[in-house]
Amino acid sequence: MTSSVAKKLLAPIPEKPAELTLNDRCDRCGAEALVRIVLPKGNDLIMCNHHTNHHELALVAAGGTFYRKNTDHLVQDRSKGDSH
């Protein structure tokens, strides 16, 4: 029986990976995934910002391509007078 992690690593990656959703969780800790890293052989990892930052140098050295989730909705627009 193949584990779900092994199935994910063996699955082909399309040219442009699917956008991350709220259901996508960090492969390391289970937090919301904000970055997908596609490795040269086609494997991908999804990670939170903390783990992306922690592993970034190694992932860049391995030839990873980073796709960041659009997080504009997380930033408050202070120009509109939001005081929260």
Secondary structure, DSSP 4 states (H G I P E B T S, - for coil): ---HHHHHHHSPPPSSPPPP-TT-B-TTT-SBP-EEEE-TTS-EEEE-HHHHHHHHHHHHHTT-EEEE---GGGS--GGGT---
